[in-house]
């Protein structure tokens, strides 16, 4: 009789624990549901945050910020989120260590969860500057100096100062920056654009110099850069780069002046009015390749990677002359008589006088 009572008591005790566990489970589920509802349903971006009727709100997260610091930055910039709850929310959805710095455009009335996931993805505002092949340093500096989203440290710097800041040893800045599109975060410092572009150019130059044709009459990677800049300015159609490089190399090897209009125009500078005159070709300057043999003292533009490669590996050709045909391509000649005939055909019957070599 006593054993039956004991077993009955055990059964009662076991049964009495279930409601407690169930209550705990229900309570935990409710708490988690409330937490996730607070994270993903309650808006934390101000309702009246529209900027010029665009439903976005901008915040900036500083580099190397801790989660606590990011939470404080968010609150300081107007998000209606307690820093402690911000941190709890980030950890609850497993992004506490994944938040990335940058400038973010947030939808008005967005929830904390939506914002945290956006910052964890790095879905931020990016800006860009494009260096176009054939662009000069004056054009590049004007673009960098006038970009509204850059922090300007180099504005007003002389060429010498900028070269020193970039740790470059060249006669000038011309040609030293690789044409490409450079993406950056708003308020990045402008020196970073120059540094990235110059490093990209140095890498390409060194690589192509190490693989160049052995018979090239060039003494340094800088001379390769100068030649490539002329090829860039003389090329109307990309397929002609290697042939144009070959003409220039052939003329150097034969001791002939390059006689390229773009170098003369570069020497004229801002005084050039779009019309190259015979008087300009007779006016001596380091860039007048009609009067001086060999390469000019510096590049005349930023050459593309393709022009550098073409200059390091010119086409095999005996051509010494080329003239623009008017469709972007050039006609190449091995003799002066053939060239004169081509000039008559493509240039003298036209008002265009671009890309002639006489």
LUMVO-99782 format. One record per residue (C-alpha): x, y, z; residue in one letter. Coordinates in steps of 0.001 Angstrom, whole numbers, padded with zeros to 6 digits, always signed. Layout:
XYZa...
This chain:
+000000+000000+000000x+002769+002451+000857x+004623+001671-002424x+001532+002602-004459x+001212+005877-002618x+004922+006622-003191x+004596+005985-006938x+001532+008163-007066x+003429+010969-005368x+006252+010684-007938x+003725+010917-010748x+002218+014026-009232x+005625+015705-008829x+006642+015020-012444x+003350+016281-013717x+003597+019483-011709x+006888+020549-013449x+005350+020751-016941x+003289+023906-016418x+006393+025669-015068x+008486+024724-018144x+005626+025653-020435x+005296+029029-018771x+009031+029598-019094x+008964+028648-022778x+005996+030845-023509x+007562+033705-021612x+010851+033369-023476x+009077+033175-026824x+007087+036264-025998x+010215+038113-024932x+012074+037152-028121x+009058+038080-030227x+008853+041441-028475x+012569+042018-028992x+012429+041202-032707x+009260+043254-033119x+011060+046193-031495x+014068+045699-033762x+012236+045248-037056x+008883+047011-036638x+009518+050180-034673x+010881+053047-036841x+014024+054756-035584x+014678+057147-038502x+012902+060474-037950x+009628+060814-039822x+010431+064357-040978x+013929+063442-042222x+013189+064128-045894x+015896+066107-047647x+014555+068071-050617x+011541+065722-050702x+013790+062674-051070x+012826+060048-048467x+016325+059381-047176x+018330+060211-044085x+022101+060355-044018x+024366+059127-041241x+028103+058551-041186x+029918+055776-039311x+033556+056560-038593x+036299+054037-039455x+037475+051631-036737x+034446+052308-034529x+033375+049813-031872x+029761+048688-031638x+029235+050985-028650x+030722+053906-030562x+028539+053201-033601x+025470+053122-031366x+026397+056516-029909x+027142+057976-033370x+023744+056813-034603x+021975+058492-031695x+024032+061697-032042x+023054+061895-035720x+019353+061754-034926x+018309+058108-034885x+015662+057442-032252x+017468+054495-030750x+018897+054048-027298x+022621+053126-027626x+022167+050112-025340x+019188+048813-027307x+021154+049462-030536x+023898+047131-029264x+021421+044513-028037x+019665+044605-031400x+022927+044223-033330x+023933+041203-031262x+020447+039697-031399x+020593+039505-035204x+024279+038497-035198x+025761+041606-036879x+027469+043192-033875x+030951+042592-035309x+030008+043111-038969x+029043+046796-039060x+031086+048717-041641x+032144+052372-041681x+030888+054771-044312x+028087+057148-045186x+024628+055590-045356x+021370+056833-046830x+018516+055444-044712x+014870+055290-045648x+012724+057449-043381x+010850+055466-040733x+013197+052506-041279x+013470+050084-038376x+016643+049462-036394x+016879+045937-037833x+016711+047191-041412x+019390+049790-040695x+021668+047284-038956x+021445+044872-041879x+022166+047690-044325x+025264+048760-042378x+026409+045145-042033x+026145+044709-045837x+028165+047893-046350x+025378+049240-048555x+026725+052771-048303x+027090+055885-050432x+030106+055807-052734x+031584+058591-054859x+033925+058358-057832x+036409+060247-059950x+037270+059101-063470x+040638+059808-065044x+040063+059685-068791x+042922+058526-071068x+044532+061561-072637x+043570+063846-069746x+046255+066322-068636x+047344+066985-065067x+045701+070422-065136x+042382+068807-066025x+042791+066153-063345x+043656+068632-060620x+040669+070759-061548x+038352+067718-061249x+039821+066673-057890x+039851+070218-056490x+036217+070802-057424x+034766+067485-056213x+032303+068389-053434x+032584+065068-051575x+036369+065087-051118x+038267+066555-048197x+040742+068838-049940x+044312+068698-048666x+046166+069166-051963x+044280+072173-053273x+046806+074929-053850x+049793+072561-053506x+052547+073098-056043x+053626+070227-058273x+056806+069872-056214x+054854+069656-052961x+052451+067086-054351x+055299+064997-055782x+057022+065070-052389x+053803+064100-050587x+053411+061152-052961x+057091+060249-052585x+057643+060491-056354x+060854+061645-058034x+059948+062994-061461x+060300+066326-063286x+056556+066935-062974x+053152+065404-062334x+052097+064984-065937x+051314+061431-066996x+051836+059871-063558x+048236+058869-062829x+046583+055797-064315x+043325+056439-066156x+040544+054565-064390x+037507+055150-062198x+038420+055546-058526x+035626+054933-056019x+035803+056468-052556x+033694+057252-049515x+032377+060783-049034x+034818+063064-047183x+037809+060883-048078x+040980+062966-048463x+041942+063871-052024x+045562+062735-051662x+044249+059160-051601x+042957+059525-055168x+046376+060714-056378x+048145+058013-054391x+046011+055165-055734x+046257+056424-059315x+050028+056950-059152x+050606+053525-057599x+048517+051928-060348x+050590+053740-062975x+053898+052750-061381x+052806+049128-061188x+051846+049052-064878x+054975+050876-065982x+057300+048603-064042x+055512+045507-065286x+055611+046540-068948x+059169+047841-068684x+060271+044431-067428x+058588+042740-070402x+059333+045320-073114x+060820+044501-076493x+064584+044383-076072x+065332+046589-079095x+063346+049577-077882x+065478+052772-077960x+064205+053799-074525x+066341+054302-071441x+063828+054162-068589x+060224+053467-067612x+059712+057239-067633x+060654+057402-071319x+058176+054600-071931x+055559+056755-070193x+056442+059754-072375x+056177+057696-075552x+052866+056166-074411x+051414+059619-073761x+052156+060633-077361x+050656+057383-078647x+047559+058119-076560x+047086+061587-078034x+047790+060449-081604x+045464+057446-081545x+041972+057808-082949x+041236+054092-083158x+042539+051669-080540x+043647+049103-083123x+046177+051634-084448x+048093+052057-081163x+050759+049462-081954x+051354+050874-085470x+051608+054452-084214x+054078+053327-081550x+056070+051581-084299x+056247+054777-086398x+057513+056806-083430x+060067+054134-082496x+061267+053861-086114x+061766+057623-086315x+063733+057671-083051x+065961+054850-084268x+066658+056660-087548x+067396+059946-085799x+064350+061618-087352x+062308+064183-085392x+058966+062842-084247x+057056+065820-085680x+053880+065242-083719x+051288+067977-083359x+050090+066987-079852x+053518+067687-078331x+053595+071149-079915x+050064+071849-078703x+051040+070746-075195x+053959+073176-075261x+051638+076028-076243x+049464+075232-073237x+046467+077403-072373x+047338+079782-075219x+046316+077172-077790x+043088+078309-079499x+042359+075113-081413x+044226+076159-084551x+047817+074921-084988x+049667+077343-087264x+052938+077081-089184x+054340+079751-086872x+053699+077412-083939x+055715+074668-085643x+058635+077085-086086x+058628+078335-082505x+061246+076472-080520x+060300+074841-077217x+061234+071585-075466x+057931+070171-076725x+058346+071189-080357x+059154+067792-081883x+059385+069383-085329x+062481+071312-084269x+063919+068909-081673x+064745+065249-082123x+063826+062568-079633x+061166+062555-076949x+059907+065685-075176x+061078+066146-071565x+057845+064918-069935x+054664+063090-070856x+051970+065231-072455x+048940+063421-070959x+047832+060436-068904x+048232+057392-071164x+045959+054381-070905x+047237+050928-070043x+046680+049992-073698x+048953+052786-074911x+051679+051750-072470x+051458+048139-073637x+051499+049237-077300x+054575+051393-076656x+056402+048552-074895x+055449+046112-077664x+055045+048089-080900x+053873+046356-084060x+056554+045187-086459x+056463+047779-089213x+058769+049842-091435x+056327+052758-091521x+057736+056216-090838x+054620+058298-091412x+050927+058268-090658x+048025+060553-091388x+044459+060599-090059x+041912+059318-092541x+039009+061192-090985x+037182+058143-089632x+039320+057711-086514x+041846+055430-088204x+045200+056330-089768x+046978+055587-093035x+050580+054404-092577x+053374+054971-095106x+056996+053889-095431x+058124+056661-097812x+057665+060413-097885x+056177+060283-101372x+053552+057746-100277x+052807+059865-097236x+052362+063048-099321x+049879+061220-101512x+047996+060068-098426x+047948+063627-097064x+046522+064834-100400x+043870+062150-100250x+042828+062390-096613x+043871+065819-095363x+044449+068500-097986x+041000+067918-099442x+039591+068358-095947x+039715+071088-093341x+040952+068587-090726x+044619+068826-089845x+044688+066417-086917x+047289+063675-086436x+049578+064605-089308x+053223+063667-089270x+055231+065181-092108x
